[in-house]
Structures are given as structure tokens and as C-alpha cells.
Amino acid sequence: MTGTRFTVCWSFDFDAMSVWIGSAKSNNPSMISRGEFGAVAVPRILALLKKYNVQSTFFIPGHTALAFPDLVKHILDHGHEVGHHGWIHENPADFDLAGERAIIERGLDALEKTGGPRPIGYRSPAWDLSPHTLDLLKEYGFLYDSSCMANDYSPYYLRSGDKWSVDKPYEFGKPTDMVELPVSWSLDDFPTFEFVMGVMGALNSPCIVEDSWRGDFEWGYENVPGGVMTITLHPQVIGRGARMLMLERLIQTMQEREGVTFSSMANVAQKWKAANPSS
């Protein structure tokens, strides 16, 4: 990434209603309506990204793509990448190989109907992976995953064949050619802002979150030249007033630093893989 000192990937998981239906298993219209607000927030987010010329990545479940096809097209028309995010925000680890294959295919089919290019990036719903996920991603031609946490500012190649048990040392498998763009719960707006009765009661002040994320950015910028910082946002969470103001301030702060680039995750993965060929 010539000329770039540090890259920030703003990623948006446009889950909409799927997270409440597929993950929360809710049949409560009020709870499900929280996801519908994501459709209200997306145009706000796109306008903000355009204002600052920010290129980003939206991970979209197939269920969301079919519910809001015009918004998916709007995202693509603004020049942002669209990645695969399951069908209805289900946990891949709950399915056998055939079941998970069906989820990937159903998500691909739904995204294809929006008219965009076939996605090369994948993010598992809630970052859960199964023993089959990596092999399926390779089979379906994905370039990168963004669900794991073995690094913070450095992409890496996922391994295949790791083994673990409670009574033996951890056994590391062999690296594959699947690029991982790591994530972190501490750089995700859902656990920091969202409220779920009896599960999470976050609702943190945007000022507190802004200070934490700015600190992670500053440390990476100063200590990891060429590093990549991935921030995970959800339109239904980040798209409200005070949080949008926080997001704008963070973008402004980052842009003030020399050599900072905002990039789609596909672009980062392609450049990193070219510079770090797998053996």
C-alpha cells in the first residue's frame, strides 16, 4: 500500500431485521422493528461517507438484500463494496456441512439479485465459524474473511487443521491462502451501544466510545506503520444522532493524520495478498 502509512476500514453490517429474527429468534414486532431502522440509517451513513470521500464495505445478509434491494443498489452506486453475511444472520456452527453450504448459496443468490458483483469478502454473523466454514469459503472463491481476532492491525492468512482439547497443548494447523482481516469486539458498536433486555445493557455515551476508538487508532498509527484498523458498525446502531456526530468526528480526526487511507476491505485484502504471497 504505497504512500499509505495507515489504513482504516469502516465496515457496516447491514443486518436489518435478520439479526433479531435469525440470531435473537424473536417473534416480537417491537424488537424486530429495531432492525428496520437500519434502512432509515443507511442513507444518512452514505451521505456522511460521501462528504468525506470514504470508501467502505457493507456486509449484508441475503434476507436484508431481498428486503431492501434498492438500498443495496444505492450502496453499490456510491462505490462501496458489498460482502457476504449469511442468509438471516444465523450461526454457521449450528449447521452441518450441507446446511452451511445452503446458507452460503442462498446469501449469494440474494446478493446476485441486487445486480452487484459476486462478493469476494465474507463476515460470519456474530463472527461465529464452523469447522467447515474455511473450506466452503475457498470452494466458493472468497478472497478474504473478517470474523477472527488473532491480530489487531495486521492481516494474516487463516490456518486449516488447528486442533485443541482440554488436556493437550494447542496444535497449530497449516496456513491457507485465505486472507483474514481481523476484527475486535472492542471496535464494534453493537456491544458498546445496543440494549437487549437481560442480555446486554450497554448504551454507552458516544464520548466514551469515541475516546476508546481514537486511542486505538492513535496507537496503531504511531506503532504499526502500514497497519490496518477494522471498525465494525451497524446502521441500526450507529445511525442515530449523537452516534453519527461521533462517527463524523472520528473520520475528521483520522483524516487529519498524514498518510491515512480509508479503504474497502477487498482492496486491502488484494494489496496485502499481492505483497505477502502465500507459500
VOROVO-805224 format. One record per residue: residue in one letter; x, y negated, z negated of N, C-alpha, C in turn. Coordinates in steps of 0.05 Angstrom, whole numbers, plus 32768, in hexadecimal, padded with zeros to 4 digits. Example, Ala and Ser with C-alpha at 12.3 -4.5 7.8 and 13.67 -1.06 7.14 Angstrom:
A810880727F6480F6805A7F64810880427F64;S8101802D7F72811180157F7181027FFF7F63;
This chain:
M80118018800080008000800080127FE78000;T801F7FE2801780327FCC801B80257FB18014;G80337FA1800580297F867FFE80167F867FE7;T80107F9D7FDC7FFD7F9E7FC6800C7FA77FAD;R80097F977F9880157F9E7F7F80037FB07F6E;F7FE97FAB7F717FD67FBA7F607FBB7FBA7F6E;T7FAD7FD17F6D7F947FD47F7B7F7E7FDA7F67;V7F677FCC7F6A7F507FD17F5A7F3A7FDD7F6C;C7F2F7FF37F647F187FFF7F727EFF7FFB7F61;W7EEE7FEA7F6C7ED37FE67F5F7EC17FFC7F6B;S7EB8800E7F5B7EA780237F657E8C80217F57;F7E7780267F677E5B80247F5D7E4C803E7F61;D7E43804A7F4C7E3380627F4D7E16805A7F4F;F7E0B805A7F677DEF80517F6B7DDD80697F66;D7DD9806F7F4D7DCA80877F457DAC80837F48;A7DA3806A7F437D8680647F437D7780787F31;M7D6180827F3A7D5080937F297D5C80AF7F24;S7D6F80B77F357D7A80D27F347D8780D97F19;V7D9480C67F0D7DA280CC7EF47D8E80D27EDE;W7D7680C67EDF7D6280CB7ECA7D5280E47ED0;I7D4F80EB7EE97D4181047EF17D53811C7EF0;G7D6B81197EFC7D7D81307EFF7D8E81367EE7;S7D9881217EDA7DA981257EC27D9981247EA8;A7D8981107EA57D7A810D7E8C7D61811F7E8B;K7D5A812A7EA27D42813C7EA37D29812E7E99;S7D2681157E9F7D1081057E947CF781077EA6;N7CE081087E997CC781057EA87CB880EC7E9D;N7CC780D97E927CBD80C17E867CBF80AA7E9B;P7CA880A07EA57CA9808B7EB97CB980727EB1;S7CB8806B7E977CC780547E8E7CE580597E90;M7CEF80707E877D0B80767E897D1480777EA6;I7D0480847EB77D0C80877ED37D0C806B7EE1;S7CFB80597ED87CFB803E7EE47D15802F7EE0;R7D2480377ECC7D3E802A7EC77D50802E7EDF;G7D4E80457EEC7D5E804A7F047D5580397F1B;E7D3B80347F1D7D3180247F337D3C80087F33;F7D447FFF7F1C7D507FE47F1A7D6A7FE37F2A;G7D777FFA7F2E7D907FFB7F3E7D8B7FEF7F59;A7D737FF47F657D6D7FE97F7F7D6B7FCB7F7F;V7D637FC07F687D617FA37F657D7E7F977F63;A7D8F7FA67F567DAA7F9C7F517DBD7F9E7F69;V7DB97FB17F7A7DCC7FB57F907DD07F9C7FA1;P7DBA7F8F7FAA7DBF7F767FBA7DCE7F617FAB;R7DCA7F5F7F907DD97F4C7F807DF77F527F81;I7DFC7F6C7F7E7E187F757F7E7E257F707F99;L7E177F777FAE7E227F737FC97E287F567FCE;A7E177F447FC57E1B7F277FC87E347F1E7FBA;L7E387F297FA17E507F227F927E697F2C7F9F;L7E687F457FA87E807F507FB57E877F417FCF;K7E727F397FDE7E777F297FF67E847F0E7FEF;K7E7A7F027FDA7E857EE77FD27EA37EE87FCD;Y7EAD7EFE7FC27EC97F007FBC7ED87F137FCF;N7ECB7F1B7FE57ED87F2C7FF97EE37F467FED;V7ED27F527FDD7EDA7F6B7FCF7ED07F837FDF;Q7EE27F957FE57EDB7FAF7FF27ED87FC37FDC;S7EC27FD37FDD7EBD7FE67FC77EB280007FD1;T7EAC80127FBF7EA1802C7FC57E8880317FB5;F7E73803A7FC27E5A80417FB57E5680607FB7;F7E54806D7FA07E4E808A7FA07E30808D7F9C;I7E23809B7FAF7E06809B7FB07DFB80B87FB1;P7DEB80C07F9D7DDE80DA7FA07DCB80DB7FB8;G7DC880F37FC37DB680F57FD97D9980EC7FD3;H7D9080F17FBB7D7680E97FB27D7380CB7FB4;T7D8780BC7FAC7D86809F7FAE7D8780967FCB;A7D9780A37FDB7D99809B7FF87D7E809D8006;L7D6F80B27FFF7D5580B5800C7D4080A28000;A7D43809B7FE77D3080897FDA7D35806C7FE4;F7D4E80657FE97D5480497FF17D6780498009;P7D5E805480207D6F805580377D7780398042;D7D668025803F7D6D800B80487D837FFE8038;L7D848004801E7D997FFA800D7DB480088014;V7DB38022801A7DCC802F80227DD68023803C;K7DC5801E804F7DCD801180677DD87FF58062;H7DCC7FE7804F7DD67FCC80487DF27FCE803C;I7DF77FE2802B7E127FE680207E267FEB8036;L7E1F7FFC80497E318002805F7E357FEA8071;D7E207FDA80767E227FC380877E357FAE807A;H7E377FAE80607E497F9C80527E667FA68052;G7E6B7FBD805F7E867FC780617E907FD8804A;H7E7E7FE180397E877FF180227E86800F8029;E7E96801E801B7E96803B801F7E7F8048800F;V7E74805D801A7E60806D800C7E6B80898007;G7E6B80927FEE7E7580AC7FE77E5F80BE7FDD;H7E6580D87FDB7E5280ED7FD37E5080ED7FB4;H7E3880F07FAA7E3480F07F8D7E1E81047F86;G7E1F811C7F937E0B81307F8D7DF0812B7F9A;W7DDD813B7F937DC281387F9E7DB181277F8B;I7DAC81317F737D9B81227F607DA9811F7F45;H7DC381197F467DD481157F2F7DD4812D7F1C;E7DD681457F287DD6815D7F187DF381647F11;N7DF681757EFD7E11817E7EF47E1981967F05;P7E2E81947F157E3781AB7F257E3D81C47F15;A7E4681C07EFC7E4D81D77EEC7E3581E87EE4;D7E1D81DE7EE97E0581ED7EE37DFD82007EF9;F7E0C82007F0F7E05820F7F277E1A82237F2F;D7E1282397F3C7E25824B7F477E3082407F61;L7E41824F7F6F7E4D82457F877E38823E7F9C;A7E25824F7FA07E10824A7FB57E0082317FAD;G7DFA822E7F947DEA82187F8B7DF981FD7F8E;E7E1381FE7F887E2281E57F8B7E2681DE7FA8;R7E2A81F27FB97E2C81EE7FD57E1381E07FE0;A7DFC81E97FD77DE381DE7FE07DE181C07FD8;I7DEA81BA7FC07DEA819E7FB67DFB818D7FC8;I7E1381967FCE7E2581867FDF7E1881827FFB;E7E0D819780067E01819580217DE981838020;R7DD98185800C7DC18174800A7DC881578007;G7DDD81517FF87DE681367FF57DF1812B8010;L7E01813C801E7E0C813480387DF5812E804B;D7DE28140804C7DCC813C805F7DBD8122805A;A7DB8811C80407DAA810380397DBA80EB8042;L7DD480EB803C7DE480D480447DE680D18062;E7DE680E780707DE780E7808D7DCF80D98099;K7DB880DD808C7D9F80D180967D9F80B28094;T7DB180A780847DB3808A80827DC3807E8099;G7DD0808F80A97DDE808680C07DFB807E80BB;G7E05808380A37E21807C809E7E34809380A5;P7E4E808E80A37E6180A380A87E6180B88093;R7E6A80D0809A7E6B80E680877E7F80DE8071;P7E7780E180577E8880D880417EA180EA803F;I7EB780DD80377ED080EC80327ED780EB8015;G7EC780DC80057ECC80DA7FE87EB580E77FD9;Y7EBC80F37FC27EA881007FB17EAD80F87F94;R7E9780F37F867E9780EF7F697E8181007F5E;S7E8881127F4C7E7481237F407E6281137F2D;P7E4881197F2D7E37810D7F197E4181127EFD;A7E4480FC7EEE7E4E80FC7ED27E6A81087ED1;W7E77810B7EE87E9381147EE97E9681317EE0;D7E8281417EE37E83815D7EDC7E8A816D7EF5;L7E9D81807EF27EA581917F097EA181AE7F01;S7E9D81BF7F157E9B81DC7F107EB481EA7F1A;P7EB782037F157ECF82127F207ECF82137F3E;H7EB8820C7F4B7EB6820E7F687EBA81F37F76;T7EB881DD7F677EB681C37F737ECD81BD7F86;L7EE681C17F7D7EFD81BA7F8D7EFD81C97FA7;D7EF881E37FA67EF881F27FBF7EE281E97FD2;L7ECB81E17FC87EB581D77FD97EBC81BC7FE5;L7EC981AB7FD67ED181917FE17EE581957FF8;K7EF781A77FF47F0A81AC800A7EFC81B88022;E7EE981CA801E7EDB81D780337ECB81C28044;Y7EBF81AE80367EAF819B80447EBE8182804D;G7ED88183804B7EE9816F80577EEC81558047;F7EE78155802E7EEB813D801E7F098137801B;L7F10811D801B7F2B811480177F3281117FFA;Y7F1F81077FEA7F2681017FCE7F0E81077FBC;D7F14810A7FA37F01810C7F8D7F0680F67F7A;S7EF280ED7F6B7EF680D97F567EE480E17F3E;S7EED80F67F307EDE81017F197EEF81097F02;C7F0A81087F057F1C81137EF17F2D80FD7EE4;M7F3C81047ECF7F4780EF7EBE7F6380F67EB4;A7F7381037EC57F8E810B7EBD7FA380F57EC0;N7F9A80DE7ECA7FAC80C77ECC7F9A80AE7ECA;D7FA780977EC97F96807F7EC87F9A806D7EE0;Y7FB380667EE67FB880537EFC7FC580617F15;S7FC8807B7F157FD680887F2A7FC4809F7F36;P7FBF809D7F507FB280B47F5D7FC480CD7F5B;Y7FB880E47F5F7FC780FD7F5E7FB881137F6D;Y7FC681297F717FB981407F7F7FAC81527F6A;L7F93815A7F6F7F86816D7F5D7F9381887F5F;R7F9381977F497F9E81B27F497F8781C77F4C;S7F8F81DE7F567F7C81F57F577F88820C7F47;G7F7882197F387F8182317F297F8A822C7F0D;D7F8482157F017F8A82117EE47F7C82277ED4;K7F8982307EBF7F7C82447EAD7F7F823A7E90;W7F6A823F7E807F6C82387E647F5B824A7E53;S7F63824D7E3A7F54825C7E277F5C82517E0B;V7F4E825B7DF77F5282507DDC7F6B825C7DCF;D7F7682727DDA7F8C827F7DCC7FA582827DDE;K7FA682747DF57FBE82747E067FC582587E0F;P7FDF82547E157FE6823A7E1F7FD882347E39;Y7FD4821A7E3F7FC882117E587FD982197E6F;E7FCD82247E847FDB822C7E9C7FD482197EB3;F7FE8820B7EBE7FE381F87ED37FE382077EEE;G7FCF82017EFF7FCD820C7F197FDF81FE7F2D;K7FD982017F477FE981F57F5C7FDB81DD7F67;P7FEA81C77F6E7FDE81B07F7A7FD281B67F95;T7FBC81A97F9B7FAF81AB7FB57FB481917FC5;D7FA7818E7FDB7FAA81757FEA7F9281637FE6;M7F8281687FD07F6B81577FCA7F7481407FB7;V7F7281287FC17F7A81107FB27F66810B7F9B;E7F7081057F847F5F80FD7F6D7F6480E07F67;L7F4E80D07F667F4F80B47F5D7F4280B47F42;P7F5380B47F2D7F4880B97F127F3680A37F07;V7F2580AC7EF57F11809B7EE87F16809B7ECA;S7F05808C7EBC7F07808C7E9F7EEC80827E94;W7EE380907E7E7ECA80867E717ECD806A7E66;S7EE680627E607EEA80477E557EE880327E6A;L7EE8803A7E847EE480277E9A7ECA802D7EA9;D7EB680357E9A7E9C803B7EA57E87802A7E96;D7E75801D7EA57E62800C7E987E4C801A7E8A;F7E4780347E917E2F80417E867E3280467E68;P7E4980537E5E7E4B80577E417E50803D7E32;T7E5980287E3F7E5E800F7E307E467FFE7E2E;F7E3380007E417E1C7FEE7E417E017FFC7E3E;E7DFF80147E477DE480217E497DDA802A7E2E;F7DBF802B7E2B7DB280357E137DA0804C7E1B;V7DA480637E0C7D93807A7E107D8C80837DF4;M7D7280827DED7D6880887DD27D7380A47DC9;G7D8080A47DB27D8A80BC7DA67DA380C77DB2;V7DAD80BA7DC77DC580C47DD57DDC80B07DD4;M7DD680987DDE7DEA80827DDD7DDC80687DD7;G7DE980587DC77DDD803E7DBF7DF080277DC4;A7DFE80287DDB7E1480167DE17E0B7FF87DE0;L7E017FEE7DF77DF97FD27DF87E0E7FBF7DEE;N7E277FC47DF77E3D7FB27DEE7E3B7F977DFB;S7E467F837DEF7E487F697DFA7E5A7F697E13;P7E527F5C7E297E637F5B7E407E7F7F507E3A;C7E807F3D7E277E9A7F317E207EAE7F467E15;I7EA37F597E057EB47F6E7DFA7EBE7F807E10;V7EAC7F887E227EB47F9A7E387EC77F8B7E4B;E7EC27F727E517ED37F627E627EF07F617E57;D7EF27F5D7E3D7F0C7F5B7E317F1B7F767E33;S7F0D7F8C7E2F7F1A7FA67E317F237FAC7E4E;W7F117FA77E617F187FAD7E7D7F2E7F9B7E87;R7F2D7F827E7F7F427F6F7E877F5D7F787E7B;G7F5D7F827E637F767F8D7E577F817FA57E66;D7F6F7FB77E6E7F787FCE7E7E7F847FC57E98;F7F777FB17EA57F827FA67EBE7F9D7F997EBA;E7F9F7F887EA67FB97F7A7EA17FD07F8E7E9C;W7FCA7FA27E8C7FDF7FB57E857FE87FC47E9E;G7FD57FCD7EAE7FDB7FDC7EC77FEA7FCA7EDA;Y7FE27FB27EDD7FEF7F9F7EF0800C7F9B7EE8;E80117F977ECF802C7F927EC6803E7FAA7EC4;N80337FC27EC080437FD97EBA80427FEF7ECF;V80307FEE7EE1802D80037EF6802C7FF67F11;P80427FEC7F1B80427FE17F3680397FF57F4B;G80267FED7F5C801B80007F6F800480107F64;G7FFC800B7F4B7FE7801A7F3E7FCC80157F49;V7FB980267F417F9D80247F4A7F8C80267F31;M7F7A80147F2E7F6780147F187F4B80177F23;T7F3D802C7F1A7F2280327F237F0E802C7F0D;I7EFB801B7F147EE680137F017ECC801E7F0C;T7EBC802A7EFA7EA380377F027E8B80277EF7;L7E7B801E7F0A7E64800E7F037E4A801B7F0E;H7E3480147F027E1A801E7F0B7E0880057F10;P7DFD80027F277DEC7FEB7F2C7DD77FE67F17;Q7DCA7FFC7F0D7DB57FF97EFA7DBF7FEF7EDF;V7DD97FF17EDB7DE67FE87EC27DF37FCD7EC5;I7E057FCA7ED87E157FB27EDB7E057F9B7EE7;G7DEE7FA17EF47DE07F8E7F047DCF7F7A7EF5;R7DD27F787EDB7DC27F647ECB7DD37F4C7EC5;G7DC57F357EC07DD27F1B7EBE7DED7F187EB2;A7DEF7F1C7E977E087F187E897E1E7F2B7E93;R7E167F437E9B7E2A7F567EA57E347F4F7EC1;M7E227F437ED17E2B7F3A7EEB7E3E7F227EE8;L7E397F117ED57E4C7EFC7ECF7E677F067EC7;M7E667F1B7EB67E7F7F287EAD7E8E7F337EC5;L7E807F417ED77E8C7F4D7EEF7E997F377F00;E7E8C7F217F037E977F0C7F147EB07F007F07;R7EB07EFD7EED7EC87EF27EDF7EDF7F067EE2;L7EDA7F207EE07EF07F337EE37EFB7F327F00;I7EEA7F317F147EF37F2F7F2F7F057F167F33;Q7EFC7EFF7F287F0B7EE77F297F277EE97F1C;T7F277EF57F047F407EF97EF57F547F0A7F05;M7F4A7F207F107F5B7F317F1F7F667F247F39;Q7F557F157F467F5D7F097F5F7F727EF37F5A;E7F737EE97F437F877ED47F3C7FA47EE07F3B;R7FA67EFA7F377FC17F067F347FCB7F0D7F50;E7FE57F077F547FF17F0B7F6F7FF37F297F75;G7FEB7F2F7F8E7FEF7F4B7F977FD97F5E7F8F;V7FC27F547F867FAB7F657F7E7F997F697F96;T7F937F827F9C7F817F897FB27F697F977FA8;F7F527F907FB37F397F9F7FAE7F347FB17FC6;S7F327FCB7FC17F317FDE7FD87F1C7FF37FD4;S7F127FFE7FEA7F0180167FE87F13802D7FDF;M7F0780417FD47F1680587FCA7F2080697FE1;A7F11806A7FF77F1B8079800E7F34806E8018;N7F368053801A7F4E804680237F66804C8011;V7F62804B7FF77F7780517FE47F80806E7FE7;A7F6D80817FE97F74809D7FEB7F8380A38005;Q7F7B8097801B7F89809B80347FA580918033;K7FA9807980297FC4806E80277FD6807D8014;W7FCA80857FFD7FDA80937FE97FE380AE7FF4;K7FD080BC80017FD780D7800C7FEC80D58022;A7FEB80C080327FFF80BC8047801B80B7803B;A801B80A98024803580A28017803F80B98005;N802D80CB7FFE803380E17FEC802980FC7FF7;P80358105800D802A811E801A802C81358007;S8018814680078018815E7FF6802C81728002;S803781827FF0804B81967FF9803E81AE8004;
